[in-house]
Amino acid sequence: MKYDEDGWRWYDNKPSITTILGNTIANPKLANWYKKNSANKIEKVMVTTADMGTRAHKAFEEILTGQKPKYDDDIRHIVLSFIEWKEKNNVKPLHVEQNVTSEKYGFAGILDFCGYVDGKLVIADWKTSNNYKITNGWQMGAQRLAAMESLGLNPECGILGVQISRDKGEVKTFEYQHIREVEDA
């Protein structure tokens, strides 16, 4: 992974899926929040939430790869909720934190998870936020296309968003429908 002078994240000389979405899709709720808060508060909240998400993702990766997770008390509720969800849903990983690239569509990213959830093959993305956005589904759709190309993923693979609220650790899942070929849309 590298960043260019404009702050765009790149993997394998392809722009990151999340960078493309973040720089091309307006988020009215976020724009209104920016208007209501100072630059200092915005920076503090963004750094804090990004840090929590990064640390939670690391703990999830350790759990899914059979390691004992290391985490701080401030994300304990998130990690314990993830463990409970994993056990309840018979989660079996094939790929965890896997680079995926699409030469065909010209983008790349990191796939949080590809494997089985309750016996169904899915790609999944972990979101440690209090809100779930439509762009999360778009991100996973693009990741699925890249995984089909770079990992030979079965086209019938499902798409699952797993949101674990950073406030209470509540787990919600979002299953997305997909289309066989983007060109047919």
ABEGO torsion letter per residue (X at the ends): XBBBAAGBBBBGGBBBAAAAAAAABBBAAAAAAAAABBAAAAAAAAAAAAAAAAAAAAAAAAAAAGBBBBBBAAAAAAAAAAAAAAAAAGBBBABBGBBBBBAAAGBBBBBABBEBBGGBBBBBBBBBBABBBAAAAAAAAAAAAAAAAAAGBBAABBBBBBBBBAAAGBBBBBBBBBBABAAAX
